[in-house]
Amino acid sequence: MVNQQTSISIGDVNSNGGDISIGNQQYITNIFHSSEWKKMEDDKEKLEKNIQLFESLLLKEENRHDGLLIKGLSEAKNDLKNKLKEMEDFKHGILQLAETFSKIEIDSERLQEAYKLFLEGKYSEARTILMMEQALNEHNDLLEKRDKLSQDIAENERKLKQKAKESFLLANLQAVNYSIGSSRVDEASKYFQLAIREHKCSEYLISYAAFLRQNNRYRDAEKICQETISFIKENYKETDKEKQNLAEILTEYVHILIVFPDRISLAEETAREALAIYSSARVISLNSIFTFVKVLNELGNVLDESGKYQDAEKFYKKGIAIFEKYRPQNKEPLAKILHDYGILLSKDFSRFDEAKECLYKSLKIRENSVITDTNWEIKNISIANTLLSIGNLLSKQNNRYDKARDCYNKALIIINKIIQKGCCKYQREEAYILSNLAMCLNNMAETDVSIYPEAEEAYLLAIDKHKKLNEIEPGVYPHHLSRLLQNYGTLLMELEKDQEAEKKFYEAIKILESIEGKENFEVLDDIVLVKTNLAGLYEKYNKYDNLKEICNDILEKIMVLFANNPKLYEYKFKRIIDYINNFCQIHQIKSGKLFNMCINANNLLAKHRQK
């Protein structure tokens, strides 16, 4: 059910039981009195009645296996989930609209009429006012005048700015117009673009980029970020406000770049630029602390992805220190940076206790914030992600697999509750948790073979979800699917299903080698891992030529990883060298590429140990 008593805050706008207020004003409108909300309520009730009808029919003996009734019940439940999501997003969208109205000057008759209708809860009528043929014709006529006439430019620009406000508000109204289904994002985009054509400004561009990213239109968002950065730099003035705008869009751009493995180098460059701009501000206000910490956090994340762990740690620590110095009331940014710092620390097993402390601190902040913060969805997804990270940390210790499994299962329960409320955008998080749960179960099965079926089931479910997500947004986090395939391949090897395992390894390698960007050391590490497992299969079946070829590639890549981070890769490097040295001795390889590479690798390791 969508709770009509929930209190929500966005900026200066608050709601209490549906009553919306701005600052200390009394309520200006009530969401639940609007015709659109009532229509959603009616639709929800009809769907609930349909579900009850299907369930009652299926209780009858003669109907229990009726395919049409079962399908009808499933479709009705899915429709109800989607409807509940629409209702929840509708509430948040109307709050954002109220905040937008509070920020702009209502200086035209049409804006006044639209605002009046908004206060009355007549959101459809407000859309209609702004979408009237006459209004849209005015937009087009004024645009033509700007292109054709050189006179009266100032007056024309003033009117265009007014129309741009209408277009911008209409874009926000369309963003919550769930009655038009899948065309909602395209319709909202159309009016964002119109507003930008009429009056190109940082506010509209940044809002549009964020809207596209939030709706998983990453490639479109990337283009808008690039356009916005160019626009701001062309008109740049050394004011704190301009610096804030530029740092904000650069940080938004980093959010998008880090999604793509081949953009890591550019993400680091962009994050460093944002940090330099923000650090040059004369005064950092309390309101700006969040943005500054966010920039430091994102730079740390980019450096972590690039394998530059020492540099990443410096920025995480700096962000934590700044937050603790100013101690703002909202602690979520601190929870976020503690979480990400904990993930970095977990990569060094000697710092297990430090990682654990950071992650549990993050979890405590987020659990406490849920009690007071009404943004249930965001806070609970944060808790689920923290539980996932704690599970990943605990699963690195053999005697803590049970506790790790508990963390994964708790995270899955939270995610499923969120998805059941209609927030289907979190299916990617669900797939990640399933992936890690499967790997944990795989490890547990090594001492309890009865767990193998449960582990395989989790792998298959996670792979299916990852592949479906990859169809929706190709190229986004592809190495997550490759890791999943590699891990499933190891389970198949343990079950002596070697041919199936080989296919999964090849599938994983194909994905990894399609990722561009040689600076991505995490992807390089994944390739070494998959090919090492594949080498084990070649050795088992005496495929000498295949084994020799793959050993060349493994050694070449591990040397790159070791040169970048000797401390982290020394143990793995030594094991691979010993394995390949032994292979060369058995097969009497005394010349050629592999033999020469072995000599170079041994020399590289010896020089490191002499330091």
N, C-alpha and C positions, 0 to 999 in steps of 0.2 A: 504493500500500500504506500502511496505518496502521502507523507505526513503533513497535514494542513496547519499544524501548530509549530512547525520548525521555524526558528529564528535564524536569519541569514544576514551577513554583513559583507558588503563589497565597497571598499573605500569609505566614503562618507554616507553611503546609502545602507539602510538597515530595513529588515522586515521582521515583523512579529506576528505570527499567525496569518500571514498574507497581507497585513497592513504595511505599506512601504513609507518610510520617512527618510528625509535628507537632513543630516546633521541633527540639530535639536528640534527641528520642525515636527509638528504633528503629522500623522500619516497623510499622504497625498493621493494614494490610490490603493486598491485591494486587488491582488491577483485573482483571488478565488471568486470575485464577483463578476469577472469578465465572461463574456459569452464564449470565448475560445476555451477557457478553463472548463466551463460547464459542459461544453461539447466534448472535451477530452474525458471528463468524468462520466458522461453518458456512454461514450464509446467503451470506457473501461468497464462499466457495469454490464454492458451488453456482452463483452468478452467473458467476464466472470460467469454470467448466466450461461453462455455457450459451453464453457468448461464444465460447469455443474451438470448441464444437460448431457454432454458426452460421457461424463463420468458415471452418471446414473444409468445411462443406456448400457455402458460397458459392464456394469455390475450384473446385468441379466445374463444367465447362463448361455443363452443362444447367441449373445452378442460379443462374448469375451474375445473371440478371435476375428472379429469383423475388421478387416483391413481399412475400410473407409472410415469407420468410427475412430479407430486408433490414429489414423492420419489426421482426421479432423481435430481430435483432441490435441495432438502435437502442434498443429498449426495454430490453434486457438491459444495455447500456452505461449508460443513464440510471439504471436501478435500482442498478447498482454504484456510480455516483457518489453517489447518495443514501445508500447503505449506508455508504460511506466517511465521509460527512459525519456520519452518526449515530454512528459509532465514535469519530471525533475529538471530537465534542461530548459524547459519553458520558464520555470520559476527563476532560474539563474539568469536567463537571457533578459527577462523583464527587469530584474535588478540592475543589470548592466545598462539597459536602456534608460532607467531612471537616473543612473549616474551620468550618462551621456547628456541627458536633458539638463542636468544640474550644472554642467560645465559650459554649455554653449549659450550664446545670447539669442533669445527668441525675438528676432527683429524683422519678421515678415508675417503677413496675414496667414499664409499657409502653415508656417511653423507654429503660430499661435493656435490655429485650429487643430493641428495635429497634437500639440501638447495638451489642449483641452480634452480631446478624445482619449488621450493616454491616461489623464487623471481620472477619467470616468471609467477606465478599464475597457474602453472600446478600441482594442488594438487593431482589429481588422479594419475598422473605419479609419483609424490613423494611417494605416497602410494605403487604404483607398485614396485618402486625401492626397498623399504624396505620390501615388501612382496614377492619378487622374490623367487622362489623355492631354488635357490642357496643360497640366504641370509638366508632363514629360515633353510636350511640344516646346514649352518655354526653355527647358534645358537645351534642346537641340537648336532652337532659334538663336539662343544666346551664344552657343558654341560657334554657330555659323558666322554670327556677327564678329566674334573675336578673330576668326580666321580671315574675314573679308574686309572688315572696316578698320581703318587706322585712326578714326576719330571717336571721340567719346569713350576712350579706352578705360579711363578711371571709373566711370559710371558702370560700364559693362562688367569690369572686374569685380566691383562691389556687389553687383547682382549675382554674378557667378559664384561668389563666395557664399551668398545666401543660399543659392541652389545647391551648392556643394554640401552645406549643412543638412539640407533635406535629403540629399542622396546618401550621405553618411548615416543619418538616422534610419533611412529606409534599409540600408545594408544591414544595420543591426537588428531591425525588425524582421527582415527576411532570415537572418541567422537563427531566429527562434521560431520560424514559421514551419513547424514540423508537419503541417497539414499537406504540404506539397511534396513530402517524401524525399527521395534521393536527389531531387533537383534543388534542394535547399541551399547547398553550398555554392552551386553554380549561380543561383539567383542572387544570393548575397554578394558573391564576387562581382557580378555585373554592376551592382550599385556602388560597391567599393571603388571599382574602376572608374565609374562615372564621376564620383566625388573627387577622385584624384585628377581626372581630366579637367574638371571645373576649377579646382583649387588644389594644386599640388603642395602638400605640406607634410612635415615630419610626422605629425600626429596620425594622419590618415594612412600614410605608408606603413608606419610601424604597426598600427592596429591591423591592417590588412595582412601583413606578413605573419603576425601572431595568430590571426584567425586561420590562415592556411595551414600553419604548422599544427595547431590544435586539432585540425580536422584531417591530419595525416597527408596533406598535399605538399609533401616535402620539396619536390622539384619546383613546383610553382612558387612555394615560399622562398626557395633559394634565389630565384630570379628577382622577386620583389625586394629581398634583402640587398642584393647587388645594386638594384636601381636606387634604393633608398640611401645606401652608403654613398653612391656617386652624387645623388642630389644634395645630401647634407654637406658633403665636402666641397661641392661647387659653390655653395652659398655660406660657407663656414665662417663664423665669427667666434673669436676667443672669449665667449661668455660661458659661465657655468651651466646655463640652460642648454646651450648648443653642445657642450661637452657631454652633458647628461644624455641628450638625444643620440649623439653619435655612439657613445659607450653602450647605450641600450640596444640599438639596432645591431651593433657588432656582436653583442652577447647573444641576441636572438639568432644571428647568423651562425655562431658557434654551436648553438643547440642543434641546428640543422646539419651542419658539416660533420659533426661527430657521429651522426647516424650512418654515414657512408664511410666504409673502411679506406677508400681511396682519397678521402679529403682530410685525413688526419694532419698532414703537414700544414695545409692551409688553415685548418682549425686552430692549430697552435699559433700561427702567425697572427691570425685575427684576434685571438684571445689576448695575446701580448699587446696588441695595438689598443684594445679596449682598456686594458689595465693601465697602460701608459697615459692614455687620455684622462681616465678617471683619477689617476694619482696626481695629475697636474691641476686639478680643481683647487681654487683658493681655499674654499671652505667645504668640508664634507658634513652636510646636515644629518640629523638623526634619521630623517626619512630616506636619505641616500645610502645609509649604511647597508641596507638590504641589497641594493644594486651592487655596491662595491664588493660585498662578501660573495655575491652570486658570480661576479666576474672572476674573483680569485678561485672559487670552487670550480667553475668551468675550465679555467686554465689548468688547474690541477688534474681534472678529469682527462683533458686532452693529452697532457704530458704522461699520465698513467697509461693511456691507450697507446702512446708512442714508445713505451718502454723506458721513459726517462723518469725513473722512480724517485731519485734523489731530488730532482727539480720539482716534481709534483708535490713531494712532502713539504717543501719550503712554502709553497703557496697554500696548501691546506692549513699548515700551522699559522700562517699569517692571517688567513681568514678567521680562524678560531680565535686568535689573539684580539683582532679588531672587534669581533662580536662580544667577547668577554669584557673588553674595555668599555664599550658603550652600553651593554646590557639592555637592548630593546626588549619590549614586552613579548613580542612574537618570536618564539624560539625555534620555529620551523627551519629557518636558514641554518641555524646552528646544528640542528638534528641532521640536516641534509649533508653538511660538510663533514660532520663526525662520521656519518655513515660511509661517505665516499673515502674518507681517510682510513677508516677501518678496513675497507676492501683492499686498499693499497697495502696496508700493513700485513694483511692476511697472506700476501704473496711471499713473505719472508717468514718461514716457520719459526725462526728464533724469536719473532716478535708476536707470537700467538696471543700472549696475555694482553699486550697493548691493543691488538686488533679487537679482541673480545671486549675489552673495557670500552673502546670507542663505540662499538656496535650496540652494546647494552645501554650505554648512555643515550644514544640516539633513540633506541626503542623506548626508553623510559620517558623521554621528552615527548615523543609522539603519542604514547599511550595516555599520558596526562593531558595532552592538548585535546584529545578527543572528548574528554569530559566537559571542557569549557568551550571549545570551538565547534560551531554548528556545521562546519563544512565536512560532513560525515564522509563523503566519497573520497576527497583528496587525502584526508588524514588516514583513513583505513587502507588506502592503496599504499601509503607510505609505510604503515605498520607491516603490511604484507611483504613489501620489498625488503624491509629490515629483517624480518623473520627469515626470508630467503637467504640473505647474506649471512646471518648467524648460522643457518643450516649448512651453508657452504663451508663456513669456517670449521664448525664442529665435525663435519664429515671428513676433514683432513686428519682426524685422529681416530684410529681404529676402535678405541673403546667408547667413542661418543656417537656411533652411528644411530643408536636408538634415539638419542636426544636430537640429532640432526633430522631424522625422519619426523619427529614430533613437530619441529619447527616448520618443515615443508608442509605437513598436513594442516597445521594451524593457518599457514599462509594461504593454502588452497581453499580452506573454509571461508576465509575473509573474501578472497577473490570471487568465489562462486556466489556469495551473498551480493557482492557488488554487481556482478553480471546479471544475476536474477532480477535486480532492480532496473535492468535495461541498459546498463553501462557497458555495452559490448566492446567498447574501444580497449578494454583491458584484457582482451583475449591473448595478446602477446605476452603479458605478464604471467597469465595462466600457463602458457606454453613453456616459459622459462622455468617456472616452479616444477612442472611435470618433468622437464628434462633433468633437473638436478635431483629430484626425488628418484627417478629411474636409476641414475648413477649411484646414489646412496644405496638403493636396494640391491643393485648389482654387486657392490662391495660387501654387503651383508650376506649375499648368497654364497660368497666364497667359503663361509663357515657354516652356512645353513642352506643346503641346496633346495629346500622346500620354498625358498623365496624367489627362485628364478622365474617362475611363471608370472608372479606379481611384477617383477622388474621388467620382463619383456613386454607385458601389457602396458606399463607406464611409458616405455620407450616408443611403442607403436602409436600410442595416443598422442604423445608429444610430437613425433615426426609428422603425423597427419596434420596437427594444428599448425606447425611451423610451415609446412608446404602450402597450406591454404593462405596463411598470412603473407607468404612470399609472392603468391599470385596477385594479391591485392596491391602490394607495394614492393615491386622487384628491387633488389639491390640494397634493401634496408636490413642491416645486421645479418648478412648471409652466413658469416662464420659461426653464428649460433646453431644454424641447421647443420653445418659441416661437423661441428663438435658433437652434436647429438648422433649423427650417423657414425662417426668414429667410435663413440662410446658403445653404441648398439652393436657395432662390429666386434668389439672386444667381448661382449656378452655372447654373441653367436660363436666366437672361437671357443669360449669356455664350454659351450654346449656342443662343441665339435661339429658345428654347421659351417665348415670352413669356406665352402663355395659362396654361401650367402654373405658371410663376413667379408670376403674379398670384394664382392659387389658393393657393399656399403662403404668400404674403404675407398674404392675408386670413385664412388659418387661424392664422397667428402672431398677428395683431392681435386676433382673437377671444379667444385664450388670454390675452394680455396685458391686455386691457380687462376680463376677468372677474376679475382679481386686485384685491382691495380693498386699501385702505391707501395713501393719497396720499403718505405720507412715504417710500415706497419709490422712491428716485431711480434705482436700477438698472433697475427695470421701466419707469420713465418714459423713461430713456435708450434702452431697447430699442424702445419705441414710436416714438420719433423716428427711429431708424435704419430700421425697417421701412417707415414711412410715407414717408421720404425716397426709398427705393428704389421704392416704389409710385408716387411722384410722377414719377420718371423714366420709368416705363411710360406714365403718363397723358400726359406731354409728347410721348413718341415717337408716340403714336397720336392726338394733338390732342384729347384729352378735356378741354376747357377747364373745364367746370363741376366735374368731379371734381378737377381739379388745383387750382382755386381753393379748393375746400372743404378739401382735405387740407393746403394751404399754411397756412391759418388755424390748423389744429390743430398742425402742426409748429412754427410760430412761437410759439404759446401755450406749448407744453411746453418748448421750448428756452430760453425766457425764464425759466421756473421753475428749470431746471437751472443756468443761468448765474448767477442771483441766489443760488443755494445755494453754488456753487463757481466763481467767475469765472475763477480760474487754470486750472482743468481744462477748462472749456468755452469759453473765449474764442475759440479758433481755429474750432471748429465753429459757434459762434454767428455769427461774422463771415461764414463761408461761406454759411450759410443766409440771413442778411440780404441778402447780395449777390445770391444766387439769386432771392429773392422780389422784391427791388427791380427786378431786371432783368425779371422776369415782369410786374410792374405797369407798367413802361415800355412793354414790347412790346404789352401789351393795353390800354394807356391807362387804367389804373385810377387814378382821382384822388380817390376817396371810398369810403366804406363801411368795414366791419370790418377787412378785410385791409390797406387803405391806412393806417388809423389805427394798427393794430398795428405796421406797419412804422415809422411815425414814432416810436412808443414804444420799439421795439427799438433804433433808431438812437440815440435819446437815452440809453437805458440803457447802451449800449456806449460812447458818447462820455463820459458821466460817469465810467465806470470807468477810461477811459484818461487822464482828467485828474488822477486821484489820484496 
